[in-house]
């Protein structure tokens, strides 16, 4: 399985919120969907990123290290996307459909 941006953004939000429920609300997805997304990421990476209990979520040492790198990558990606969007221009044209009387 390939790692997708949604996996990385979900991981970062859970790490920031220290809660799957709050992170799901922030990302406007369901908590079970967010849990599956993080589990998919952990499976793809073959590491455990979070220590979980029914009331507590915290990063593992590997997760903490990964968070630093992922935040840097996502910030760079966001900067690149913003720079690109500033260069886009829209040109409008109009063609008369009826002959001028």
N, C-alpha and C positions, 0 to 999 in steps of 0.2 A: 504494500500500500504506500502511496505517495503522501507526503505531508503537504497539506494545503494551508493557505493563509488563514482560513477559518479555524483550523486547529491551533495555530499559533496565537491568534487573537483571543480565542477562548481560554487558552492556557494563561496568557497574560492577565486577563480579566479575573480569573479565579484567584490567581496569585495576589493581585491588587486587593480584591475584596475579601480574601480569605474565607470565602463562602460560595458554594455552588449556587445557592438560592439567590443571593444578591447579584452575583455575576450574571446569572440567567436573566434576571430582571433588567440589568444594565444592557445586556446584549439583545434584549427582547426575543428570547427563545425560551423554551421550556427547560426546566431543571433536568429532566431525564435526557433530553437531547444534548444538553451541555455536558452532562456526565459521560454520555456515550462518545462525544467528540473528544474529550480529554482522554478517555480510555483508549480510543483509536490512536491518539498521538503517542501515548505511553507504549502501546503495542508496536507501533511503527518504529519507535526509538529503542524499544526493548529495555526501558528503564522505568522506574517509578518516580514520578515527579512530585507527588503529594503524599503525605501521610494523612489519612482520613480516619475520622471516627464519626459517630452520629451527630456530634456537636462541634467538631473542630476540624479545620483543614489547615495544614501548614506545608510549606515546601520542604522537600528533602534537600540534602546538600547538593545533589545532582540538579534538582529542580531550581535551586537558587542560582547556581552557576549558569544554567540554561536560560533562566529569566533575563539575566544581564545581557546575554548575547542576543536573545530574541527581541528584547526591547530596542537594542541598537539597530538591528536589521529592520524592524518595523518602522522605526523613526526615519531611517534612510529611505525606505520605500515610500513613506508618506511624503517626505520632502521631494522625492523625484516625481511623484504623481502630481503634487501641487505645482511644481515648476512646469510640468508639461501642460497642465490645465491653464496656466497663465499664458501660454503661447498659442492656444487655440483661438482662432477667430471665426466668427460666423458671418457669412455673406448672404444677404438677402437680395433677391431679384423679383421683379414682377413683370409678367407678360400680360398685355391686354388680351382678353378673350374675344372682345367684339371690336369691330373696326370703329375708328373715331368718326362721328357723323360730320 
